[in-house]
Amino acid sequence: MDIFALILLIVGALNWGLVGLFQFDVIAAIFGGSAAIVSRVLYVAVALAGIWALTFFGKLMRRRDERVSEQ
């Protein structure tokens, strides 16, 4: 699940970068506009991946704490 979330976040970040730099929404261009159902589903999937990615902070902190306690 983590890898899938990261892939969606990368796609979303690249899409937003293109929107910001060139006003070009790749997702909308591919799937028929930003109001198209497939585009909206992908936008929601990217948002959910971002929420899922919040759990990465907890995982990183636990790993850091484990390394500190080993030393």
mmCIF file of the N, C-alpha and C atoms, coordinates in Angstrom:
data_MODEL
# 
_entry.id   MODEL 
# 
loop_
_atom_site.group_PDB 
_atom_site.id 
_atom_site.type_symbol 
_atom_site.label_atom_id 
_atom_site.label_alt_id 
_atom_site.label_comp_id 
_atom_site.label_asym_id 
_atom_site.label_entity_id 
_atom_site.label_seq_id 
_atom_site.pdbx_PDB_ins_code 
_atom_site.Cartn_x 
_atom_site.Cartn_y 
_atom_site.Cartn_z 
_atom_site.occupancy 
_atom_site.B_iso_or_equiv 
_atom_site.pdbx_formal_charge 
_atom_site.auth_seq_id 
_atom_site.auth_comp_id 
_atom_site.auth_asym_id 
_atom_site.auth_atom_id 
_atom_site.pdbx_PDB_model_num 
ATOM 1   N N  . MET A 1 1  ? 0.832   -1.201 0.000   1.00 0.00 ? 1  MET A N  1 
ATOM 2   C CA . MET A 1 1  ? 0.000   0.000  0.000   1.00 0.00 ? 1  MET A CA 1 
ATOM 3   C C  . MET A 1 1  ? 0.868   1.254  0.000   1.00 0.00 ? 1  MET A C  1 
ATOM 4   N N  . ASP A 1 2  ? 1.987   1.211  0.723   1.00 0.00 ? 2  ASP A N  1 
ATOM 5   C CA . ASP A 1 2  ? 2.868   2.370  0.789   1.00 0.00 ? 2  ASP A CA 1 
ATOM 6   C C  . ASP A 1 2  ? 3.417   2.727  -0.584  1.00 0.00 ? 2  ASP A C  1 
ATOM 7   N N  . ILE A 1 3  ? 3.815   1.724  -1.343  1.00 0.00 ? 3  ILE A N  1 
ATOM 8   C CA . ILE A 1 3  ? 4.374   1.980  -2.676  1.00 0.00 ? 3  ILE A CA 1 
ATOM 9   C C  . ILE A 1 3  ? 3.311   2.560  -3.601  1.00 0.00 ? 3  ILE A C  1 
ATOM 10  N N  . PHE A 1 4  ? 2.112   2.017  -3.540  1.00 0.00 ? 4  PHE A N  1 
ATOM 11  C CA . PHE A 1 4  ? 1.012   2.534  -4.358  1.00 0.00 ? 4  PHE A CA 1 
ATOM 12  C C  . PHE A 1 4  ? 0.727   3.990  -4.003  1.00 0.00 ? 4  PHE A C  1 
ATOM 13  N N  . ALA A 1 5  ? 0.720   4.303  -2.707  1.00 0.00 ? 5  ALA A N  1 
ATOM 14  C CA . ALA A 1 5  ? 0.493   5.674  -2.268  1.00 0.00 ? 5  ALA A CA 1 
ATOM 15  C C  . ALA A 1 5  ? 1.596   6.594  -2.784  1.00 0.00 ? 5  ALA A C  1 
ATOM 16  N N  . LEU A 1 6  ? 2.840   6.138  -2.714  1.00 0.00 ? 6  LEU A N  1 
ATOM 17  C CA . LEU A 1 6  ? 3.943   6.961  -3.211  1.00 0.00 ? 6  LEU A CA 1 
ATOM 18  C C  . LEU A 1 6  ? 3.841   7.197  -4.716  1.00 0.00 ? 6  LEU A C  1 
ATOM 19  N N  . ILE A 1 7  ? 3.440   6.185  -5.451  1.00 0.00 ? 7  ILE A N  1 
ATOM 20  C CA . ILE A 1 7  ? 3.270   6.347  -6.902  1.00 0.00 ? 7  ILE A CA 1 
ATOM 21  C C  . ILE A 1 7  ? 2.197   7.392  -7.193  1.00 0.00 ? 7  ILE A C  1 
ATOM 22  N N  . LEU A 1 8  ? 1.082   7.301  -6.491  1.00 0.00 ? 8  LEU A N  1 
ATOM 23  C CA . LEU A 1 8  ? 0.012   8.284  -6.694  1.00 0.00 ? 8  LEU A CA 1 
ATOM 24  C C  . LEU A 1 8  ? 0.467   9.680  -6.299  1.00 0.00 ? 8  LEU A C  1 
ATOM 25  N N  . LEU A 1 9  ? 1.227   9.790  -5.227  1.00 0.00 ? 9  LEU A N  1 
ATOM 26  C CA . LEU A 1 9  ? 1.719   11.098 -4.811  1.00 0.00 ? 9  LEU A CA 1 
ATOM 27  C C  . LEU A 1 9  ? 2.684   11.689 -5.830  1.00 0.00 ? 9  LEU A C  1 
ATOM 28  N N  . ILE A 1 10 ? 3.517   10.857 -6.409  1.00 0.00 ? 10 ILE A N  1 
ATOM 29  C CA . ILE A 1 10 ? 4.443   11.341 -7.434  1.00 0.00 ? 10 ILE A CA 1 
ATOM 30  C C  . ILE A 1 10 ? 3.669   11.806 -8.663  1.00 0.00 ? 10 ILE A C  1 
ATOM 31  N N  . VAL A 1 11 ? 2.690   11.024 -9.091  1.00 0.00 ? 11 VAL A N  1 
ATOM 32  C CA . VAL A 1 11 ? 1.856   11.419 -10.231 1.00 0.00 ? 11 VAL A CA 1 
ATOM 33  C C  . VAL A 1 11 ? 1.154   12.744 -9.928  1.00 0.00 ? 11 VAL A C  1 
ATOM 34  N N  . GLY A 1 12 ? 0.596   12.843 -8.745  1.00 0.00 ? 12 GLY A N  1 
ATOM 35  C CA . GLY A 1 12 ? -0.095  14.078 -8.356  1.00 0.00 ? 12 GLY A CA 1 
ATOM 36  C C  . GLY A 1 12 ? 0.840   15.267 -8.289  1.00 0.00 ? 12 GLY A C  1 
ATOM 37  N N  . ALA A 1 13 ? 2.027   15.062 -7.742  1.00 0.00 ? 13 ALA A N  1 
ATOM 38  C CA . ALA A 1 13 ? 2.993   16.154 -7.642  1.00 0.00 ? 13 ALA A CA 1 
ATOM 39  C C  . ALA A 1 13 ? 3.446   16.617 -9.024  1.00 0.00 ? 13 ALA A C  1 
ATOM 40  N N  . LEU A 1 14 ? 3.714   15.675 -9.906  1.00 0.00 ? 14 LEU A N  1 
ATOM 41  C CA . LEU A 1 14 ? 4.113   16.049 -11.268 1.00 0.00 ? 14 LEU A CA 1 
ATOM 42  C C  . LEU A 1 14 ? 2.977   16.777 -11.984 1.00 0.00 ? 14 LEU A C  1 
ATOM 43  N N  . ASN A 1 15 ? 1.762   16.310 -11.797 1.00 0.00 ? 15 ASN A N  1 
ATOM 44  C CA . ASN A 1 15 ? 0.614   16.964 -12.411 1.00 0.00 ? 15 ASN A CA 1 
ATOM 45  C C  . ASN A 1 15 ? 0.470   18.394 -11.896 1.00 0.00 ? 15 ASN A C  1 
ATOM 46  N N  . TRP A 1 16 ? 0.570   18.578 -10.581 1.00 0.00 ? 16 TRP A N  1 
ATOM 47  C CA . TRP A 1 16 ? 0.453   19.931 -10.020 1.00 0.00 ? 16 TRP A CA 1 
ATOM 48  C C  . TRP A 1 16 ? 1.608   20.818 -10.462 1.00 0.00 ? 16 TRP A C  1 
ATOM 49  N N  . GLY A 1 17 ? 2.784   20.241 -10.623 1.00 0.00 ? 17 GLY A N  1 
ATOM 50  C CA . GLY A 1 17 ? 3.911   21.008 -11.135 1.00 0.00 ? 17 GLY A CA 1 
ATOM 51  C C  . GLY A 1 17 ? 3.647   21.521 -12.537 1.00 0.00 ? 17 GLY A C  1 
ATOM 52  N N  . LEU A 1 18 ? 3.087   20.656 -13.381 1.00 0.00 ? 18 LEU A N  1 
ATOM 53  C CA . LEU A 1 18 ? 2.745   21.070 -14.741 1.00 0.00 ? 18 LEU A CA 1 
ATOM 54  C C  . LEU A 1 18 ? 1.625   22.108 -14.752 1.00 0.00 ? 18 LEU A C  1 
ATOM 55  N N  . VAL A 1 19 ? 0.671   21.955 -13.840 1.00 0.00 ? 19 VAL A N  1 
ATOM 56  C CA . VAL A 1 19 ? -0.395  22.951 -13.739 1.00 0.00 ? 19 VAL A CA 1 
ATOM 57  C C  . VAL A 1 19 ? 0.204   24.298 -13.328 1.00 0.00 ? 19 VAL A C  1 
ATOM 58  N N  . GLY A 1 20 ? 1.090   24.268 -12.349 1.00 0.00 ? 20 GLY A N  1 
ATOM 59  C CA . GLY A 1 20 ? 1.693   25.509 -11.873 1.00 0.00 ? 20 GLY A CA 1 
ATOM 60  C C  . GLY A 1 20 ? 2.608   26.170 -12.891 1.00 0.00 ? 20 GLY A C  1 
ATOM 61  N N  . LEU A 1 21 ? 3.381   25.378 -13.607 1.00 0.00 ? 21 LEU A N  1 
ATOM 62  C CA . LEU A 1 21 ? 4.341   25.942 -14.548 1.00 0.00 ? 21 LEU A CA 1 
ATOM 63  C C  . LEU A 1 21 ? 3.724   26.306 -15.904 1.00 0.00 ? 21 LEU A C  1 
ATOM 64  N N  . PHE A 1 22 ? 2.855   25.433 -16.401 1.00 0.00 ? 22 PHE A N  1 
ATOM 65  C CA . PHE A 1 22 ? 2.372   25.590 -17.774 1.00 0.00 ? 22 PHE A CA 1 
ATOM 66  C C  . PHE A 1 22 ? 0.857   25.647 -17.899 1.00 0.00 ? 22 PHE A C  1 
ATOM 67  N N  . GLN A 1 23 ? 0.144   25.633 -16.781 1.00 0.00 ? 23 GLN A N  1 
ATOM 68  C CA . GLN A 1 23 ? -1.318  25.587 -16.778 1.00 0.00 ? 23 GLN A CA 1 
ATOM 69  C C  . GLN A 1 23 ? -1.828  24.412 -17.622 1.00 0.00 ? 23 GLN A C  1 
ATOM 70  N N  . PHE A 1 24 ? -1.153  23.269 -17.467 1.00 0.00 ? 24 PHE A N  1 
ATOM 71  C CA . PHE A 1 24 ? -1.520  22.063 -18.221 1.00 0.00 ? 24 PHE A CA 1 
ATOM 72  C C  . PHE A 1 24 ? -1.779  20.931 -17.241 1.00 0.00 ? 24 PHE A C  1 
ATOM 73  N N  . ASP A 1 25 ? -3.008  20.468 -17.206 1.00 0.00 ? 25 ASP A N  1 
ATOM 74  C CA . ASP A 1 25 ? -3.414  19.374 -16.326 1.00 0.00 ? 25 ASP A CA 1 
ATOM 75  C C  . ASP A 1 25 ? -3.389  18.075 -17.127 1.00 0.00 ? 25 ASP A C  1 
ATOM 76  N N  . VAL A 1 26 ? -2.360  17.262 -16.893 1.00 0.00 ? 26 VAL A N  1 
ATOM 77  C CA . VAL A 1 26 ? -2.188  16.019 -17.652 1.00 0.00 ? 26 VAL A CA 1 
ATOM 78  C C  . VAL A 1 26 ? -3.363  15.074 -17.432 1.00 0.00 ? 26 VAL A C  1 
ATOM 79  N N  . ILE A 1 27 ? -3.793  14.943 -16.200 1.00 0.00 ? 27 ILE A N  1 
ATOM 80  C CA . ILE A 1 27 ? -4.903  14.028 -15.881 1.00 0.00 ? 27 ILE A CA 1 
ATOM 81  C C  . ILE A 1 27 ? -6.153  14.441 -16.652 1.00 0.00 ? 27 ILE A C  1 
ATOM 82  N N  . ALA A 1 28 ? -6.465  15.728 -16.620 1.00 0.00 ? 28 ALA A N  1 
ATOM 83  C CA . ALA A 1 28 ? -7.643  16.215 -17.342 1.00 0.00 ? 28 ALA A CA 1 
ATOM 84  C C  . ALA A 1 28 ? -7.484  16.021 -18.843 1.00 0.00 ? 28 ALA A C  1 
ATOM 85  N N  . ALA A 1 29 ? -6.280  16.246 -19.353 1.00 0.00 ? 29 ALA A N  1 
ATOM 86  C CA . ALA A 1 29 ? -6.041  16.097 -20.789 1.00 0.00 ? 29 ALA A CA 1 
ATOM 87  C C  . ALA A 1 29 ? -6.211  14.648 -21.236 1.00 0.00 ? 29 ALA A C  1 
ATOM 88  N N  . ILE A 1 30 ? -5.758  13.728 -20.414 1.00 0.00 ? 30 ILE A N  1 
ATOM 89  C CA . ILE A 1 30 ? -5.831  12.309 -20.783 1.00 0.00 ? 30 ILE A CA 1 
ATOM 90  C C  . ILE A 1 30 ? -7.259  11.778 -20.668 1.00 0.00 ? 30 ILE A C  1 
ATOM 91  N N  . PHE A 1 31 ? -7.954  12.190 -19.604 1.00 0.00 ? 31 PHE A N  1 
ATOM 92  C CA . PHE A 1 31 ? -9.245  11.565 -19.308 1.00 0.00 ? 31 PHE A CA 1 
ATOM 93  C C  . PHE A 1 31 ? -10.458 12.428 -19.631 1.00 0.00 ? 31 PHE A C  1 
ATOM 94  N N  . GLY A 1 32 ? -10.280 13.501 -20.407 1.00 0.00 ? 32 GLY A N  1 
ATOM 95  C CA . GLY A 1 32 ? -11.445 14.229 -20.910 1.00 0.00 ? 32 GLY A CA 1 
ATOM 96  C C  . GLY A 1 32 ? -11.917 15.383 -20.061 1.00 0.00 ? 32 GLY A C  1 
ATOM 97  N N  . GLY A 1 33 ? -11.044 16.043 -19.371 1.00 0.00 ? 33 GLY A N  1 
ATOM 98  C CA . GLY A 1 33 ? -11.411 17.218 -18.579 1.00 0.00 ? 33 GLY A CA 1 
ATOM 99  C C  . GLY A 1 33 ? -11.393 16.936 -17.092 1.00 0.00 ? 33 GLY A C  1 
ATOM 100 N N  . SER A 1 34 ? -11.286 18.013 -16.324 1.00 0.00 ? 34 SER A N  1 
ATOM 101 C CA . SER A 1 34 ? -11.183 17.837 -14.873 1.00 0.00 ? 34 SER A CA 1 
ATOM 102 C C  . SER A 1 34 ? -12.502 17.412 -14.246 1.00 0.00 ? 34 SER A C  1 
ATOM 103 N N  . ALA A 1 35 ? -13.612 17.604 -14.944 1.00 0.00 ? 35 ALA A N  1 
ATOM 104 C CA . ALA A 1 35 ? -14.910 17.187 -14.418 1.00 0.00 ? 35 ALA A CA 1 
ATOM 105 C C  . ALA A 1 35 ? -15.259 15.749 -14.792 1.00 0.00 ? 35 ALA A C  1 
ATOM 106 N N  . ALA A 1 36 ? -14.481 15.130 -15.658 1.00 0.00 ? 36 ALA A N  1 
ATOM 107 C CA . ALA A 1 36 ? -14.751 13.743 -16.054 1.00 0.00 ? 36 ALA A CA 1 
ATOM 108 C C  . ALA A 1 36 ? -14.606 12.830 -14.840 1.00 0.00 ? 36 ALA A C  1 
ATOM 109 N N  . ILE A 1 37 ? -15.418 11.821 -14.785 1.00 0.00 ? 37 ILE A N  1 
ATOM 110 C CA . ILE A 1 37 ? -15.462 10.943 -13.609 1.00 0.00 ? 37 ILE A CA 1 
ATOM 111 C C  . ILE A 1 37 ? -14.109 10.274 -13.344 1.00 0.00 ? 37 ILE A C  1 
ATOM 112 N N  . VAL A 1 38 ? -13.414 9.849  -14.392 1.00 0.00 ? 38 VAL A N  1 
ATOM 113 C CA . VAL A 1 38 ? -12.122 9.190  -14.198 1.00 0.00 ? 38 VAL A CA 1 
ATOM 114 C C  . VAL A 1 38 ? -11.120 10.177 -13.609 1.00 0.00 ? 38 VAL A C  1 
ATOM 115 N N  . SER A 1 39 ? -11.120 11.402 -14.100 1.00 0.00 ? 39 SER A N  1 
ATOM 116 C CA . SER A 1 39 ? -10.226 12.425 -13.555 1.00 0.00 ? 39 SER A CA 1 
ATOM 117 C C  . SER A 1 39 ? -10.531 12.673 -12.084 1.00 0.00 ? 39 SER A C  1 
ATOM 118 N N  . ARG A 1 40 ? -11.790 12.798 -11.765 1.00 0.00 ? 40 ARG A N  1 
ATOM 119 C CA . ARG A 1 40 ? -12.186 13.056 -10.373 1.00 0.00 ? 40 ARG A CA 1 
ATOM 120 C C  . ARG A 1 40 ? -11.796 11.901 -9.463  1.00 0.00 ? 40 ARG A C  1 
ATOM 121 N N  . VAL A 1 41 ? -11.949 10.679 -9.945  1.00 0.00 ? 41 VAL A N  1 
ATOM 122 C CA . VAL A 1 41 ? -11.549 9.510  -9.158  1.00 0.00 ? 41 VAL A CA 1 
ATOM 123 C C  . VAL A 1 41 ? -10.043 9.546  -8.900  1.00 0.00 ? 41 VAL A C  1 
ATOM 124 N N  . LEU A 1 42 ? -9.269  9.896  -9.930  1.00 0.00 ? 42 LEU A N  1 
ATOM 125 C CA . LEU A 1 42 ? -7.820  9.981  -9.750  1.00 0.00 ? 42 LEU A CA 1 
ATOM 126 C C  . LEU A 1 42 ? -7.441  11.099 -8.783  1.00 0.00 ? 42 LEU A C  1 
ATOM 127 N N  . TYR A 1 43 ? -8.120  12.246 -8.870  1.00 0.00 ? 43 TYR A N  1 
ATOM 128 C CA . TYR A 1 43 ? -7.834  13.336 -7.931  1.00 0.00 ? 43 TYR A CA 1 
ATOM 129 C C  . TYR A 1 43 ? -8.114  12.893 -6.489  1.00 0.00 ? 43 TYR A C  1 
ATOM 130 N N  . VAL A 1 44 ? -9.203  12.185 -6.294  1.00 0.00 ? 44 VAL A N  1 
ATOM 131 C CA . VAL A 1 44 ? -9.541  11.693 -4.953  1.00 0.00 ? 44 VAL A CA 1 
ATOM 132 C C  . VAL A 1 44 ? -8.528  10.647 -4.500  1.00 0.00 ? 44 VAL A C  1 
ATOM 133 N N  . ALA A 1 45 ? -8.108  9.779  -5.428  1.00 0.00 ? 45 ALA A N  1 
ATOM 134 C CA . ALA A 1 45 ? -7.107  8.759  -5.087  1.00 0.00 ? 45 ALA A CA 1 
ATOM 135 C C  . ALA A 1 45 ? -5.793  9.407  -4.654  1.00 0.00 ? 45 ALA A C  1 
ATOM 136 N N  . VAL A 1 46 ? -5.389  10.475 -5.332  1.00 0.00 ? 46 VAL A N  1 
ATOM 137 C CA . VAL A 1 46 ? -4.169  11.185 -4.943  1.00 0.00 ? 46 VAL A CA 1 
ATOM 138 C C  . VAL A 1 46 ? -4.344  11.805 -3.557  1.00 0.00 ? 46 VAL A C  1 
ATOM 139 N N  . ALA A 1 47 ? -5.498  12.372 -3.302  1.00 0.00 ? 47 ALA A N  1 
ATOM 140 C CA . ALA A 1 47 ? -5.760  12.952 -1.981  1.00 0.00 ? 47 ALA A CA 1 
ATOM 141 C C  . ALA A 1 47 ? -5.718  11.885 -0.886  1.00 0.00 ? 47 ALA A C  1 
ATOM 142 N N  . LEU A 1 48 ? -6.321  10.737 -1.145  1.00 0.00 ? 48 LEU A N  1 
ATOM 143 C CA . LEU A 1 48 ? -6.291  9.646  -0.163  1.00 0.00 ? 48 LEU A CA 1 
ATOM 144 C C  . LEU A 1 48 ? -4.875  9.129  0.039   1.00 0.00 ? 48 LEU A C  1 
ATOM 145 N N  . ALA A 1 49 ? -4.088  9.097  -1.033  1.00 0.00 ? 49 ALA A N  1 
ATOM 146 C CA . ALA A 1 49 ? -2.686  8.687  -0.908  1.00 0.00 ? 49 ALA A CA 1 
ATOM 147 C C  . ALA A 1 49 ? -1.924  9.669  -0.028  1.00 0.00 ? 49 ALA A C  1 
ATOM 148 N N  . GLY A 1 50 ? -2.233  10.941 -0.160  1.00 0.00 ? 50 GLY A N  1 
ATOM 149 C CA . GLY A 1 50 ? -1.606  11.940 0.696   1.00 0.00 ? 50 GLY A CA 1 
ATOM 150 C C  . GLY A 1 50 ? -1.959  11.738 2.155   1.00 0.00 ? 50 GLY A C  1 
ATOM 151 N N  . ILE A 1 51 ? -3.204  11.416 2.424   1.00 0.00 ? 51 ILE A N  1 
ATOM 152 C CA . ILE A 1 51 ? -3.616  11.137 3.804   1.00 0.00 ? 51 ILE A CA 1 
ATOM 153 C C  . ILE A 1 51 ? -2.906  9.888  4.313   1.00 0.00 ? 51 ILE A C  1 
ATOM 154 N N  . TRP A 1 52 ? -2.833  8.856  3.481   1.00 0.00 ? 52 TRP A N  1 
ATOM 155 C CA . TRP A 1 52 ? -2.127  7.627  3.854   1.00 0.00 ? 52 TRP A CA 1 
ATOM 156 C C  . TRP A 1 52 ? -0.661  7.920  4.152   1.00 0.00 ? 52 TRP A C  1 
ATOM 157 N N  . ALA A 1 53 ? -0.061  8.805  3.352   1.00 0.00 ? 53 ALA A N  1 
ATOM 158 C CA . ALA A 1 53 ? 1.359   9.124  3.511   1.00 0.00 ? 53 ALA A CA 1 
ATOM 159 C C  . ALA A 1 53 ? 1.646   9.797  4.846   1.00 0.00 ? 53 ALA A C  1 
ATOM 160 N N  . LEU A 1 54 ? 0.643   10.359 5.480   1.00 0.00 ? 54 LEU A N  1 
ATOM 161 C CA . LEU A 1 54 ? 0.848   10.928 6.816   1.00 0.00 ? 54 LEU A CA 1 
ATOM 162 C C  . LEU A 1 54 ? 1.335   9.873  7.801   1.00 0.00 ? 54 LEU A C  1 
ATOM 163 N N  . THR A 1 55 ? 0.970   8.615  7.555   1.00 0.00 ? 55 THR A N  1 
ATOM 164 C CA . THR A 1 55 ? 1.416   7.539  8.445   1.00 0.00 ? 55 THR A CA 1 
ATOM 165 C C  . THR A 1 55 ? 2.914   7.291  8.319   1.00 0.00 ? 55 THR A C  1 
ATOM 166 N N  . PHE A 1 56 ? 3.509   7.757  7.215   1.00 0.00 ? 56 PHE A N  1 
ATOM 167 C CA . PHE A 1 56 ? 4.951   7.570  7.034   1.00 0.00 ? 56 PHE A CA 1 
ATOM 168 C C  . PHE A 1 56 ? 5.743   8.270  8.124   1.00 0.00 ? 56 PHE A C  1 
ATOM 169 N N  . PHE A 1 57 ? 5.237   9.396  8.616   1.00 0.00 ? 57 PHE A N  1 
ATOM 170 C CA . PHE A 1 57 ? 5.936   10.115 9.675   1.00 0.00 ? 57 PHE A CA 1 
ATOM 171 C C  . PHE A 1 57 ? 6.081   9.256  10.928  1.00 0.00 ? 57 PHE A C  1 
ATOM 172 N N  . GLY A 1 58 ? 4.990   8.574  11.299  1.00 0.00 ? 58 GLY A N  1 
ATOM 173 C CA . GLY A 1 58 ? 5.044   7.691  12.461  1.00 0.00 ? 58 GLY A CA 1 
ATOM 174 C C  . GLY A 1 58 ? 6.030   6.553  12.259  1.00 0.00 ? 58 GLY A C  1 
ATOM 175 N N  . LYS A 1 59 ? 6.036   5.982  11.069  1.00 0.00 ? 59 LYS A N  1 
ATOM 176 C CA . LYS A 1 59 ? 6.956   4.887  10.773  1.00 0.00 ? 59 LYS A CA 1 
ATOM 177 C C  . LYS A 1 59 ? 8.402   5.363  10.828  1.00 0.00 ? 59 LYS A C  1 
ATOM 178 N N  . LEU A 1 60 ? 8.659   6.537  10.271  1.00 0.00 ? 60 LEU A N  1 
ATOM 179 C CA . LEU A 1 60 ? 10.022  7.082  10.295  1.00 0.00 ? 60 LEU A CA 1 
ATOM 180 C C  . LEU A 1 60 ? 10.475  7.392  11.712  1.00 0.00 ? 60 LEU A C  1 
ATOM 181 N N  . MET A 1 61 ? 9.575   7.921  12.514  1.00 0.00 ? 61 MET A N  1 
ATOM 182 C CA . MET A 1 61 ? 9.928   8.240  13.902  1.00 0.00 ? 61 MET A CA 1 
ATOM 183 C C  . MET A 1 61 ? 10.231  6.963  14.689  1.00 0.00 ? 61 MET A C  1 
ATOM 184 N N  . ARG A 1 62 ? 9.452   5.909  14.468  1.00 0.00 ? 62 ARG A N  1 
ATOM 185 C CA . ARG A 1 62 ? 9.713   4.638  15.156  1.00 0.00 ? 62 ARG A CA 1 
ATOM 186 C C  . ARG A 1 62 ? 11.066  4.076  14.758  1.00 0.00 ? 62 ARG A C  1 
ATOM 187 N N  . ARG A 1 63 ? 11.373  4.127  13.465  1.00 0.00 ? 63 ARG A N  1 
ATOM 188 C CA . ARG A 1 63 ? 12.672  3.633  13.002  1.00 0.00 ? 63 ARG A CA 1 
ATOM 189 C C  . ARG A 1 63 ? 13.807  4.444  13.611  1.00 0.00 ? 63 ARG A C  1 
ATOM 190 N N  . ARG A 1 64 ? 13.629  5.738  13.669  1.00 0.00 ? 64 ARG A N  1 
ATOM 191 C CA . ARG A 1 64 ? 14.649  6.598  14.259  1.00 0.00 ? 64 ARG A CA 1 
ATOM 192 C C  . ARG A 1 64 ? 14.845  6.259  15.729  1.00 0.00 ? 64 ARG A C  1 
ATOM 193 N N  . ASP A 1 65 ? 13.741  6.080  16.448  1.00 0.00 ? 65 ASP A N  1 
ATOM 194 C CA . ASP A 1 65 ? 13.826  5.745  17.857  1.00 0.00 ? 65 ASP A CA 1 
ATOM 195 C C  . ASP A 1 65 ? 14.488  4.399  18.081  1.00 0.00 ? 65 ASP A C  1 
ATOM 196 N N  . GLU A 1 66 ? 14.213  3.433  17.179  1.00 0.00 ? 66 GLU A N  1 
ATOM 197 C CA . GLU A 1 66 ? 14.849  2.113  17.293  1.00 0.00 ? 66 GLU A CA 1 
ATOM 198 C C  . GLU A 1 66 ? 16.353  2.226  17.077  1.00 0.00 ? 66 GLU A C  1 
ATOM 199 N N  . ARG A 1 67 ? 16.766  3.022  16.119  1.00 0.00 ? 67 ARG A N  1 
ATOM 200 C CA . ARG A 1 67 ? 18.203  3.189  15.859  1.00 0.00 ? 67 ARG A CA 1 
ATOM 201 C C  . ARG A 1 67 ? 18.892  3.893  17.022  1.00 0.00 ? 67 ARG A C  1 
ATOM 202 N N  . VAL A 1 68 ? 18.232  4.869  17.595  1.00 0.00 ? 68 VAL A N  1 
ATOM 203 C CA . VAL A 1 68 ? 18.821  5.599  18.721  1.00 0.00 ? 68 VAL A CA 1 
ATOM 204 C C  . VAL A 1 68 ? 18.957  4.683  19.933  1.00 0.00 ? 68 VAL A C  1 
ATOM 205 N N  . SER A 1 69 ? 17.950  3.825  20.172  1.00 0.00 ? 69 SER A N  1 
ATOM 206 C CA . SER A 1 69 ? 17.999  2.935  21.324  1.00 0.00 ? 69 SER A CA 1 
ATOM 207 C C  . SER A 1 69 ? 19.032  1.828  21.155  1.00 0.00 ? 69 SER A C  1 
ATOM 208 N N  . GLU A 1 70 ? 19.371  1.483  19.897  1.00 0.00 ? 70 GLU A N  1 
ATOM 209 C CA . GLU A 1 70 ? 20.391  0.460  19.638  1.00 0.00 ? 70 GLU A CA 1 
ATOM 210 C C  . GLU A 1 70 ? 21.785  0.972  19.929  1.00 0.00 ? 70 GLU A C  1 
ATOM 211 N N  . GLN A 1 71 ? 21.974  2.263  19.870  1.00 0.00 ? 71 GLN A N  1 
ATOM 212 C CA . GLN A 1 71 ? 23.311  2.822  20.050  1.00 0.00 ? 71 GLN A CA 1 
ATOM 213 C C  . GLN A 1 71 ? 23.625  2.999  21.471  1.00 0.00 ? 71 GLN A C  1 
# 
